[in-house]
Amino acid sequence: MQDEPLHPVAGASVLIAGASGGLGSQLAAELDRRGAVLTLVARRSDRLDAVPAAGARLATDLRSPDGCERAIESTIDHGGRLDMVINAVGVVAFGAVADLSIDAMEELFLTNTFVPIMLARAAAGRIEPGGAIVNISGVIAEQNLPGMAAYGASKAALRSFDEAIRREFRRSKVRVLDARPPHTETGLADRAIEGETPRFAAGLSPAAVAVAICDALEAGVTDLPSSSF
């Protein structure tokens, strides 16, 4: 018999940023199955409409403070409160750093690092005690690789941010979970903003990764390294 979760998501008002992506959509489906009240956010409304989960939908660009504020407000309007923020937004670029454009570097850090920072800032003081923030830095944050240096740095910066805000949010009884799944078949690598996609070994199933993250969320885990998947 499975133990009851310490922090059940059933009835929780959850914001999923990047909900239309390969992992975000699976997180939405899994949290919907577990009874969460979802607010799904992504840039394109057509892709949001295809997410297999019930919930409010908001098409907005989170790469601005106003977009992040709108996402938080929409979640509170829909769910009556804010219990959890799950950030599944991300972009990738490949190639030697000498060949990477400044525009690509800026986009990597804006999306992978600054969006989670701005969402956490917008959620501060609004998220309920006992709630949680989930960021997905990924295995690249544990060991960076040539040809992915700027991308890896943007994710390592996110992991470092999570380590610090975990202590800041502890005062308000809000947990911060940093998840670092190995390569996952989300399709992100095929949509690189720059550079040629290298060959990868077969990755994990996004559905399986979503289950592992949701299990950790309900168990009260605050660090989910690659070895846990």
C-alpha positions as CSV (number, residue, x, y, z in Angstrom):
1,M,0.0,0.0,0.0
2,Q,1.4,3.4,-1.0
3,D,2.0,5.9,1.7
4,E,-0.2,9.0,1.7
5,P,1.7,12.1,0.4
6,L,3.0,14.5,3.0
7,H,2.1,17.5,0.7
8,P,-0.8,16.4,-1.5
9,V,-1.4,18.5,-4.6
10,A,-5.1,17.6,-4.7
11,G,-7.0,20.9,-4.6
12,A,-3.8,23.0,-4.7
13,S,-3.8,26.0,-7.0
14,V,-0.8,25.5,-9.3
15,L,0.8,27.7,-12.0
16,I,2.6,25.8,-14.7
17,A,4.8,28.0,-16.7
18,G,5.8,26.6,-20.1
19,A,2.8,24.3,-19.9
20,S,2.7,23.6,-23.7
21,G,6.2,22.2,-23.9
22,G,7.2,18.5,-23.9
23,L,7.7,18.3,-20.2
24,G,5.3,21.1,-19.1
25,S,2.3,19.4,-20.8
26,Q,3.1,16.1,-19.1
27,L,3.4,17.8,-15.7
28,A,0.0,19.4,-16.4
29,A,-1.5,16.0,-17.3
30,E,0.0,14.4,-14.2
31,L,-1.1,17.2,-11.8
32,D,-4.5,17.2,-13.3
33,R,-4.8,13.5,-12.6
34,R,-3.8,14.1,-9.0
35,G,-6.5,16.7,-8.6
36,A,-4.7,20.0,-8.8
37,V,-6.4,23.2,-9.9
38,L,-4.2,24.4,-12.8
39,T,-3.4,27.6,-14.5
40,L,-1.5,26.9,-17.7
41,V,0.8,29.5,-19.1
42,A,2.7,29.6,-22.4
43,R,3.3,32.1,-25.2
44,R,1.1,30.5,-27.9
45,S,-2.6,30.0,-27.3
46,D,-2.9,27.3,-30.0
47,R,-0.3,25.1,-28.2
48,L,-1.9,25.8,-24.9
49,D,-5.3,24.6,-26.3
50,A,-3.6,21.2,-27.1
51,V,-2.4,20.5,-23.5
52,P,-4.3,17.4,-22.2
53,A,-5.4,18.9,-18.8
54,A,-8.2,20.9,-17.4
55,G,-7.5,24.4,-16.2
56,A,-7.4,28.1,-17.0
57,R,-5.1,29.1,-19.9
58,L,-3.1,32.3,-20.3
59,A,-1.1,33.1,-23.4
60,T,1.6,35.6,-22.3
61,D,5.3,36.2,-22.7
62,L,7.0,35.5,-19.4
63,R,10.2,37.1,-20.5
64,S,9.1,40.3,-18.9
65,P,8.2,41.2,-15.3
66,D,4.7,42.2,-16.4
67,G,4.1,38.7,-18.0
68,C,5.2,37.0,-14.8
69,E,2.9,39.2,-12.7
70,R,0.0,38.4,-15.0
71,A,0.7,34.7,-14.6
72,I,0.6,35.0,-10.8
73,E,-2.5,37.1,-10.8
74,S,-4.3,34.7,-13.2
75,T,-3.5,31.8,-11.0
76,I,-4.9,33.5,-7.9
77,D,-8.0,34.6,-9.9
78,H,-8.6,31.1,-11.1
79,G,-7.7,29.0,-8.0
80,G,-8.5,31.5,-5.3
81,R,-5.0,31.3,-4.0
82,L,-1.4,30.5,-5.1
83,D,0.0,27.2,-3.8
84,M,2.7,26.1,-6.2
85,V,4.7,27.6,-9.1
86,I,6.2,25.1,-11.5
87,N,8.6,26.5,-14.1
88,A,9.0,24.3,-17.2
89,V,10.1,27.1,-19.5
90,G,13.4,26.6,-21.4
91,V,15.4,27.1,-24.6
92,V,18.6,25.5,-25.8
93,A,21.5,26.4,-28.1
94,F,24.4,24.3,-29.3
95,G,27.9,25.1,-30.6
96,A,31.2,26.3,-29.4
97,V,31.0,29.6,-27.4
98,A,33.2,31.3,-30.1
99,D,30.5,30.6,-32.6
100,L,27.5,31.5,-30.5
101,S,25.8,34.8,-31.1
102,I,25.3,37.3,-28.4
103,D,21.6,37.3,-29.1
104,A,21.5,33.5,-28.4
105,M,23.5,33.9,-25.2
106,E,21.1,36.6,-24.0
107,E,18.0,34.5,-24.9
108,L,19.4,31.5,-23.0
109,F,19.8,33.5,-19.8
110,L,16.6,35.5,-20.2
111,T,14.5,32.4,-20.6
112,N,16.4,29.8,-18.5
113,T,17.5,32.0,-15.7
114,F,15.7,35.3,-15.5
115,V,12.1,33.9,-16.1
116,P,12.4,31.7,-13.0
117,I,13.9,34.6,-11.0
118,M,11.1,36.9,-12.1
119,L,8.4,34.3,-11.4
120,A,9.8,33.7,-7.9
121,R,9.9,37.5,-7.3
122,A,6.3,37.8,-8.4
123,A,5.3,34.9,-6.2
124,A,7.0,36.2,-3.1
125,G,4.5,37.2,-0.5
126,R,1.6,35.7,-2.6
127,I,2.3,32.0,-2.3
128,E,0.6,30.2,0.6
129,P,2.6,28.7,3.5
130,G,3.1,25.0,2.8
131,G,3.4,25.8,-0.9
132,A,6.3,25.2,-3.3
133,I,8.3,26.5,-6.2
134,V,9.7,23.9,-8.6
135,N,12.5,24.8,-11.1
136,I,14.0,22.4,-13.6
137,S,17.7,23.1,-14.0
138,G,18.5,19.6,-15.4
139,V,21.5,17.3,-15.4
140,I,23.5,20.0,-17.3
141,A,23.6,22.0,-14.1
142,E,25.6,19.2,-12.5
143,Q,28.2,18.9,-15.2
144,N,28.5,21.3,-18.1
145,L,29.6,20.1,-21.5
146,P,31.5,21.5,-24.5
147,G,29.2,22.7,-27.2
148,M,26.6,23.5,-24.6
149,A,28.6,25.9,-22.4
150,A,26.3,28.9,-22.4
151,Y,23.2,26.7,-22.1
152,G,24.7,24.8,-19.2
153,A,25.8,28.1,-17.5
154,S,22.2,29.4,-17.7
155,K,21.0,26.2,-16.0
156,A,23.8,26.2,-13.4
157,A,22.9,29.8,-12.5
158,L,19.3,28.6,-12.0
159,R,20.4,25.8,-9.7
160,S,22.5,28.3,-7.7
161,F,19.5,30.6,-7.4
162,D,17.4,27.8,-6.1
163,E,19.9,27.0,-3.4
164,A,19.7,30.6,-2.1
165,I,15.9,31.2,-2.4
166,R,15.3,27.9,-0.6
167,R,16.6,29.6,2.5
168,E,14.8,32.9,1.8
169,F,11.4,31.3,1.3
170,R,11.8,29.0,4.3
171,R,10.7,31.8,6.5
172,S,7.3,31.8,4.9
173,K,7.2,28.0,4.9
174,V,7.5,27.7,1.1
175,R,9.7,24.9,-0.3
176,V,11.9,25.2,-3.3
177,L,12.5,22.1,-5.4
178,D,15.4,22.0,-7.9
179,A,14.9,19.1,-10.3
180,R,17.8,17.9,-12.5
181,P,16.5,15.1,-14.8
182,P,18.9,13.5,-17.3
183,H,18.2,14.1,-21.0
184,T,14.5,13.8,-21.7
185,E,12.7,13.3,-25.0
186,T,10.8,16.6,-24.8
187,G,11.7,17.7,-28.4
188,L,13.6,20.8,-27.0
189,A,16.9,19.7,-28.6
190,D,15.2,19.7,-32.0
191,R,14.1,23.3,-31.5
192,A,17.5,24.8,-30.7
193,I,17.5,28.6,-31.1
194,E,21.0,28.3,-32.6
195,G,23.5,25.7,-33.6
196,E,23.3,22.1,-34.8
197,T,21.8,19.5,-32.5
198,P,24.3,16.8,-31.5
199,R,23.5,13.1,-31.3
200,F,22.0,12.1,-28.0
201,A,21.4,8.7,-26.6
202,A,17.8,7.9,-26.1
203,G,16.4,10.0,-23.3
204,L,13.8,9.5,-20.6
205,S,10.1,9.7,-21.2
206,P,8.6,13.1,-20.3
207,A,5.7,11.3,-18.6
208,A,8.0,9.4,-16.4
209,V,10.0,12.5,-15.5
210,A,6.7,14.3,-14.7
211,V,5.7,11.5,-12.3
212,A,9.0,11.6,-10.5
213,I,8.8,15.4,-10.1
214,C,5.2,15.2,-8.8
215,D,6.1,12.4,-6.4
216,A,9.0,14.5,-5.1
217,L,6.8,17.5,-4.7
218,E,4.2,15.5,-2.7
219,A,6.9,14.0,-0.6
220,G,8.4,17.3,0.4
221,V,11.7,16.8,-1.4
222,T,13.7,20.0,-2.0
223,D,16.5,18.6,-4.2
224,L,16.0,16.1,-7.0
225,P,19.4,15.2,-8.6
226,S,19.8,13.3,-11.9
227,S,20.6,10.1,-9.9
228,S,17.0,10.1,-8.6
229,F,15.4,9.6,-12.0
